[in-house]
Amino acid sequence: MTLETFFEKFDTFADAPDAVAKMRELVMWSAFSGAFSSEKRDQPMPNDWIVEGAPTLPSIPSSWKWQRGSEVFDVIRGVSYKKHNASDIPVRGSFPVLRANNIGNGVNFDGLVYVPHDNIRDEQFVRRGDILIAMSSGSKKLVGKAAPIVTEFKGAFGAFCGVIRNKSEMPDEVLARYFQSPQYTSWVTAAGRGIGINNLSRGDLDSLPVPTPPLAEQKRIVAKVDELMALCDRLEAQQQERQTRHADLARASLTRFAGAPTPANLHFLFHSSFSIHPSDLRKSILTLAVQGKLVPQDPNDEPAEDSFPRLASISVESDDDGFPVHWLRVPLGKLGEWRGGGTPSKSRPEFWKGDLPWVSPKDMKVLHIEDAQDHISPTAVEGSSVRLIPPGSLLMVVRGMILARAFPVALTMREVTINQDMKALLPREPKTKEYILMALRAFEPDVLAAIEHSSHGTCKLKTEFLQDFVMPLPPLVEQRRIVAKVEQLMALVDALETQLAASRASAKNLLEALVADLTARS
């Protein structure tokens, strides 16, 4: 297969993760393996250059030559300075200093520090054509990442950085391209080392293998790379346009279904030409459920007042809240008994040698709680603030960082205990438990909007908010129809999610096979 044929197959694997990024990597791999040359690639990397743990780069054409990094460029380490000598704003006699975090898909100039001129040697000032490189960082992904300086910048670079300064006949543009190639990335990933902070030494870069084409060939390579990168840009634009168009179709289908949730309109949610994100589908289904739009109301149903006379007596009035008029509206705080949680003393080992589940937010990843990661003993219940929570109770997380993005709720299937970051609702009418569980999931956006954030980042849901939150309650038989329909539709969404994952996995496997086929020829 040729690289051109690979590009022609783009639609086949366009849904694979990072498809265009993989194509760009393949272009750069081809550029520095001689794949654009008609010459036979019969010159392997010298055996004595092979370093344990580092990859052996592919053979190159006979007219090329292997060079060490020290033959091609100089490595210059950055400025060392004391924190008290640096400033976040320009001061007289100081210059801006680039750091490792300024390296991305290019060099950005955000968050610069300013250092007195006395701290900076002449060689540490950045020059146009230099390649800024991260030499040390706590991030394994950042160490070795490099980006060319393509603009005039009167400043220097920091101690955890370095610059690659070209000293060969190789044009700066070609050298910069090599530092974007998979050959360089795979080598430098193996060379970076350290415990906690990952490091790249000058010696590592001095020994870097650099496949060097003849000068005329270098110019042809740059032209070919530019041509194929422009094609990647066009394919990426087409992909984004298609994704935007599909997103518009998905929103229109969701709107259509929300306005009339009929089986015919449900079909549009599972259209073959576009996909609606499963999380959006689940949210729409739950919202329609608590609005009374998912199943038809039946005038022959027993009225909610007769189904739940105790709840009817504490129901509140509402003129227009978007719920069917014949539903009850009961504050969540009056739907049953509320219980909090606690943590038995960790200094009492006997408290933690039982089989009674002690549920904490980390266990709230399922809708029905049957067990927990931690367990306590009956003695712990007797000797602490922990209280027993019976089966059929509704659990919810009211404190923790998880509340920054989700409101976990669950129904207990056995007797449990909970920690202090949770609350339990023991329903006054047990028959409503599955519906209330579903409704709490539906109202997640309203709950998250009420979350309070402390100065140190802790998220908390006030008990008063939960107590006052009005829960719409349909008649019992309608509740059962709603819950059954939600379960049916959620099963469809689960199946859709599985199909989408399989489709993306197939596209990913195809892409990897095609890339492997092309790189194997290198």
C-alpha positions in Angstrom: 0.0 0.0 0.0 1.2 3.5 -0.8 0.8 6.6 1.4 -1.6 8.0 -1.2 -3.8 4.9 -1.0 -3.8 5.3 2.7 -5.1 8.8 2.4 -7.8 7.6 0.0 -9.1 5.2 2.7 -9.6 8.1 5.2 -13.4 7.6 5.4 -12.9 4.0 6.4 -11.1 4.9 9.6 -12.1 8.5 10.1 -14.0 7.6 13.3 -10.9 6.1 14.9 -9.5 8.1 17.9 -7.0 10.7 16.7 -7.2 9.5 13.1 -5.8 12.7 11.6 -3.0 12.9 14.2 -2.0 9.3 13.3 -1.9 10.3 9.6 0.4 13.3 10.5 2.7 10.9 12.4 2.8 8.6 9.4 3.8 11.4 7.1 6.7 12.3 9.4 7.7 8.7 9.8 7.8 8.3 6.0 9.8 11.6 5.6 12.7 10.4 7.8 12.7 6.7 6.8 13.2 7.5 3.1 9.8 6.3 2.1 9.5 9.3 -0.3 12.7 8.2 -2.1 12.8 5.7 -4.9 16.1 4.4 -3.6 16.4 1.1 -1.9 16.5 1.5 1.9 19.4 -0.8 2.8 21.4 1.2 5.3 20.6 0.2 8.8 21.4 2.2 11.9 24.9 1.2 13.1 24.8 -1.6 15.6 27.0 0.2 18.1 24.5 3.0 18.2 21.8 0.8 19.6 21.0 1.6 23.2 19.1 -0.8 25.5 15.5 0.2 25.8 15.7 2.6 22.9 14.2 1.6 19.5 16.2 0.7 16.4 15.3 3.2 13.7 14.4 1.9 10.2 16.9 1.5 7.5 17.5 4.6 5.2 18.5 5.0 1.5 22.1 4.4 0.5 22.6 8.1 -0.4 21.6 9.2 3.1 23.9 9.1 6.2 23.5 8.4 9.8 24.7 11.2 12.1 24.8 11.7 15.8 23.0 14.6 17.3 26.3 16.1 18.4 27.3 16.3 14.7 24.2 18.2 13.7 23.3 20.5 16.6 24.5 22.0 19.9 22.4 21.5 23.1 22.3 24.6 25.4 20.9 24.4 28.9 18.7 27.2 30.2 18.9 29.9 32.8 19.2 29.0 36.5 17.7 31.6 38.8 16.5 32.1 42.3 12.7 32.5 42.8 13.2 35.7 44.6 15.1 37.1 41.5 12.1 36.3 39.2 9.0 38.5 38.7 5.7 37.8 37.0 5.7 41.2 35.5 8.4 43.0 33.4 10.8 45.1 35.5 13.6 47.3 34.3 16.8 45.3 33.3 15.0 42.0 33.1 14.1 39.7 30.2 11.3 37.1 29.8 12.1 33.5 30.3 10.4 30.5 28.5 9.7 27.4 30.5 8.8 23.8 29.7 5.1 24.6 30.1 5.4 27.0 27.1 5.9 24.0 24.8 2.8 22.7 23.2 1.9 22.3 19.5 4.3 25.2 19.1 5.7 27.7 21.5 3.2 29.9 23.5 4.2 32.9 25.4 1.8 32.6 28.4 2.8 32.8 32.0 6.3 34.1 31.4 8.7 35.0 34.3 11.1 37.9 34.1 14.8 37.5 35.2 17.5 40.1 35.6 19.9 40.3 32.7 22.9 39.5 35.0 21.5 35.9 35.3 21.5 35.3 31.6 24.5 34.3 29.5 24.5 35.4 25.8 24.0 31.9 24.5 20.9 31.5 26.7 19.0 34.1 24.7 16.6 32.4 22.2 17.4 32.9 18.5 15.0 32.5 15.6 15.4 28.9 14.3 16.2 27.4 17.8 14.2 24.4 18.9 13.0 24.8 22.5 13.0 21.4 24.3 11.8 20.3 27.7 14.7 18.7 29.5 13.1 18.0 32.9 9.6 17.7 34.2 7.2 15.8 36.5 5.3 15.0 33.3 6.6 12.0 31.3 4.6 13.4 28.3 6.4 16.7 28.4 10.0 15.6 28.7 11.7 15.7 25.3 8.8 17.6 23.7 10.2 20.2 21.3 8.9 23.1 19.3 10.7 25.5 17.0 11.1 29.2 17.7 9.5 30.7 14.5 9.1 34.3 15.7 11.5 37.0 16.9 11.6 36.8 20.7 13.9 38.8 22.9 14.2 36.5 25.9 15.8 33.4 27.3 14.8 29.9 28.4 14.7 28.4 31.9 16.7 25.8 33.7 14.4 22.8 32.9 14.6 23.7 29.2 17.2 23.6 26.6 17.5 24.7 23.0 18.6 22.7 20.0 20.8 25.1 18.0 21.6 23.9 14.5 25.3 23.9 13.4 25.0 21.8 10.3 24.2 22.4 6.6 20.7 20.9 7.3 18.1 23.7 7.0 16.5 24.7 10.3 13.1 23.7 8.9 14.3 20.1 8.2 15.8 19.8 11.7 12.6 21.1 13.2 10.6 18.6 11.3 12.8 15.8 12.6 12.0 16.8 16.2 8.3 16.3 15.3 8.8 12.8 13.9 7.9 9.5 15.5 11.5 8.4 15.1 12.6 11.2 17.4 9.6 10.7 19.8 10.2 7.0 20.2 13.9 7.5 20.9 13.5 10.3 23.3 10.8 8.5 25.2 13.1 5.7 25.9 16.0 8.1 26.8 14.0 10.1 29.3 14.5 8.8 32.8 14.3 9.6 36.5 12.2 8.9 39.6 9.4 11.4 40.1 11.0 14.0 37.8 11.8 12.7 34.4 15.1 13.9 32.9 16.7 14.2 29.5 20.5 14.8 29.5 22.7 16.6 27.0 24.4 13.2 26.4 21.1 11.7 25.4 20.6 14.3 22.8 24.2 14.2 21.7 23.8 10.5 20.9 20.4 10.9 19.1 20.5 9.1 15.8 19.7 11.5 13.0 18.9 10.1 9.5 20.3 12.8 7.1 19.3 13.0 3.4 21.4 14.8 0.8 20.6 18.5 0.7 18.6 18.4 -2.5 16.6 15.5 -1.1 15.9 17.5 2.1 14.2 20.2 0.1 12.1 17.6 -1.8 11.1 16.1 1.6 10.0 19.4 3.0 7.9 20.1 -0.1 6.3 16.6 0.1 5.6 16.9 3.9 4.0 20.3 3.3 1.8 18.9 0.6 0.7 16.0 2.7 0.2 18.1 5.9 -2.0 20.4 3.8 -4.0 17.4 2.8 -4.2 16.4 6.5 -5.5 19.9 7.3 -8.3 19.5 4.6 -9.3 16.1 5.9 -9.4 17.4 9.4 -11.6 20.3 8.3 -13.9 17.8 6.5 -14.0 15.6 9.6 -14.9 18.6 11.8 -17.6 19.7 9.3 -19.1 16.3 9.3 -19.1 16.1 13.1 -20.8 19.5 13.3 -23.4 18.4 10.7 -24.0 15.2 12.6 -24.3 17.1 15.9 -26.9 19.3 14.4 -28.9 16.3 13.2 -28.5 14.7 16.6 -29.9 17.8 18.4 -32.8 18.0 15.9 -33.6 14.4 16.5 -33.5 14.8 20.3 -35.8 17.9 20.0 -38.2 16.0 17.8 -38.4 13.1 20.2 -38.7 15.5 23.2 -41.7 17.2 21.5 -43.3 13.9 20.6 -41.8 10.8 22.2 -43.4 8.3 19.9 -41.9 5.0 18.6 -41.6 6.6 15.2 -39.6 9.5 16.5 -37.6 7.2 18.7 -36.3 5.6 15.5 -34.6 8.9 14.6 -32.4 8.7 17.7 -30.8 5.5 16.4 -30.1 6.7 12.9 -27.4 5.0 10.9 -25.8 8.1 9.5 -25.0 9.8 12.8 -24.8 9.0 16.4 -26.1 10.8 19.5 -23.8 10.6 22.4 -25.3 8.0 24.8 -25.0 10.4 27.8 -27.2 12.9 26.0 -29.7 10.2 25.2 -29.9 9.1 28.8 -30.4 12.7 30.0 -33.2 13.3 27.5 -35.0 10.1 28.4 -34.9 10.9 32.1 -36.0 14.5 31.6 -39.0 13.3 29.5 -39.8 10.8 32.1 -40.2 13.3 35.0 -42.1 15.7 32.7 -44.8 13.1 32.0 -44.0 12.9 28.3 -42.5 9.4 28.1 -45.6 7.4 28.5 -49.3 8.4 28.0 -51.4 9.3 31.0 -54.5 7.0 31.5 -57.6 8.6 33.0 -58.6 5.2 34.4 -55.5 5.1 36.6 -56.1 5.3 40.3 -55.5 9.0 41.2 -52.2 9.8 43.0 -54.2 11.1 46.0 -55.7 7.6 46.4 -52.4 5.8 45.7 -50.6 7.8 48.4 -53.1 9.5 50.8 -50.3 10.2 53.4 -48.3 12.0 50.8 -51.3 13.8 49.4 -51.8 15.5 52.7 -48.4 17.1 52.6 -48.4 17.9 48.9 -47.7 21.5 47.8 -49.6 23.5 45.3 -48.1 24.8 42.0 -49.7 26.8 39.2 -47.3 25.9 36.4 -44.2 23.9 36.9 -44.2 21.8 33.8 -45.5 18.6 35.4 -48.9 17.0 34.7 -51.6 18.7 36.9 -52.8 15.4 38.3 -49.4 14.5 39.8 -48.6 15.2 43.4 -45.8 17.6 44.4 -44.1 16.6 47.6 -40.9 18.2 49.1 -38.2 15.6 49.1 -37.6 16.1 52.9 -41.2 14.9 53.6 -41.0 11.7 51.5 -39.5 9.7 54.3 -37.0 9.5 57.1 -33.5 10.9 56.6 -30.4 9.4 58.1 -26.8 10.6 58.0 -23.6 8.6 58.2 -20.3 8.4 60.1 -16.9 6.8 60.3 -16.1 4.3 63.1 -12.8 4.9 64.8 -9.9 3.6 62.8 -8.0 3.0 66.1 -10.5 0.2 66.9 -9.6 -2.7 64.7 -12.6 -4.7 65.9 -14.8 -2.1 64.3 -13.5 -3.0 60.8 -13.8 -6.8 61.0 -17.3 -7.4 60.1 -19.4 -8.1 57.0 -21.8 -5.1 57.2 -21.2 -2.9 54.1 -20.0 0.6 54.9 -20.9 2.6 51.8 -18.9 5.7 50.8 -18.9 7.8 47.6 -16.4 5.4 45.9 -19.1 2.7 45.9 -21.7 4.9 44.3 -21.0 3.8 40.7 -24.0 1.5 40.5 -27.7 2.2 40.8 -28.4 -0.7 43.2 -26.1 -1.2 46.1 -25.5 -4.8 47.2 -22.0 -4.5 48.7 -19.2 -2.0 49.4 -15.4 -2.0 49.4 -15.3 -1.5 53.2 -17.1 -3.5 55.9 -17.7 -2.9 59.6 -18.9 -5.0 62.5 -22.1 -4.7 64.6 -19.9 -3.5 67.4 -18.9 -0.5 65.2 -22.6 0.5 64.9 -23.1 0.2 68.7 -19.9 2.2 69.5 -20.1 5.0 66.9 -22.4 7.5 65.2 -23.0 5.0 62.3 -26.6 4.0 61.8 -28.1 1.1 60.0 -29.8 1.8 56.7 -32.4 -0.8 55.7 -33.0 -2.3 52.2 -35.1 -0.1 49.9 -33.4 3.1 51.0 -32.2 5.8 48.7 -28.6 6.8 49.1 -27.1 10.1 47.8 -23.7 11.8 48.0 -23.9 15.2 49.6 -20.2 16.1 49.9 -17.0 15.4 47.9 -15.2 16.3 44.7 -17.5 14.0 42.7 -20.2 16.6 43.1 -18.3 18.9 40.7 -19.5 16.7 37.8 -22.1 14.2 39.0 -24.8 13.6 41.7 -24.5 9.8 42.5 -27.6 8.2 43.8 -28.4 4.5 44.5 -31.0 2.1 46.0 -29.9 -0.3 48.8 -30.7 -3.9 48.2 -29.6 -5.0 51.7 -28.9 -3.5 55.1 -25.9 -1.2 54.9 -24.2 1.7 56.7 -22.9 4.9 55.1 -20.1 7.4 55.8 -20.5 11.1 56.7 -20.4 12.3 53.0 -23.7 10.7 52.3 -27.4 10.9 53.2 -30.0 8.2 53.2 -33.8 8.6 52.5 -36.0 5.8 53.9 -39.2 6.3 51.8 -42.5 6.7 53.6 -44.1 4.9 50.7 -41.7 2.0 49.7 -43.6 1.4 46.5 -42.2 4.8 45.2 -38.5 3.9 45.7 -37.7 2.9 42.1 -39.5 5.9 40.7 -37.7 8.3 43.1 -34.4 6.8 42.2 -35.1 7.5 38.5 -36.3 11.0 39.3 -33.2 11.9 41.3 -31.1 10.9 38.3 -33.3 13.1 36.1 -32.9 16.1 38.4 -29.1 15.9 38.5 -28.6 19.2 36.6 -30.8 21.0 39.1 -28.9 19.5 42.0 -25.5 20.3 40.5 -26.5 23.9 40.0 -27.0 24.2 43.8 -23.7 22.7 44.8 -21.6 25.0 47.0 -17.8 25.2 46.4 -15.4 26.0 49.2 -12.2 28.0 48.8 -10.2 24.8 48.9 -12.3 23.0 46.3 -14.6 20.9 48.5 -18.1 20.5 47.0 -21.1 20.3 49.3 -24.9 20.0 48.9 -26.9 21.7 51.6 -29.4 19.5 53.4 -31.9 22.3 53.3 -31.8 22.3 49.5 -32.6 18.5 49.4 -35.3 18.8 52.0 -37.1 21.6 50.1 -36.6 20.1 46.6 -40.1 19.4 45.2 -40.5 15.9 43.8 -43.3 15.3 41.2 -45.1 12.0 41.9 -47.5 10.4 39.4 -50.1 7.8 40.3 -48.5 4.4 41.3 -49.5 2.6 38.1 -48.1 5.5 36.0 -44.9 5.4 38.0 -44.5 1.7 37.1 -45.1 2.4 33.4 -42.5 5.2 33.5 -39.9 3.1 35.2 -40.5 0.2 32.8 -40.2 2.5 29.8 -37.0 4.1 31.1 -35.5 0.7 31.7 -36.5 -0.4 28.2 -34.9 2.7 26.6 -31.8 2.6 28.7 -31.2 -0.9 27.5 -31.4 0.4 24.0 -28.9 3.1 24.8 -26.6 0.5 26.4 -26.8 -1.5 23.2 -26.1 1.6 21.1 -23.1 2.5 23.3 -21.7 -1.0 22.8 -22.2 -0.7 19.0 -20.5 2.7 18.9 -17.6 1.4 20.9 -17.3 -1.7 18.6 -17.4 0.6 15.5 -14.7 2.9 16.9 -12.6 -0.1 17.9 -12.9 -1.5 14.4 -11.8 1.8 12.9 -8.9 2.0 15.4 -7.8 -1.6 14.5 -8.0 -0.9 10.8 -6.0 2.3 11.2 -3.3 0.6 13.2 -3.1 -2.2 10.7 -2.7 0.2 7.8 0.0 2.2 9.7 1.8 -1.0 10.6 1.7 -2.1 6.9 3.2 1.2 5.8 5.9 1.5 8.5 6.9 -2.2 8.1 7.9 -1.3 4.5 10.2 1.4 5.9 
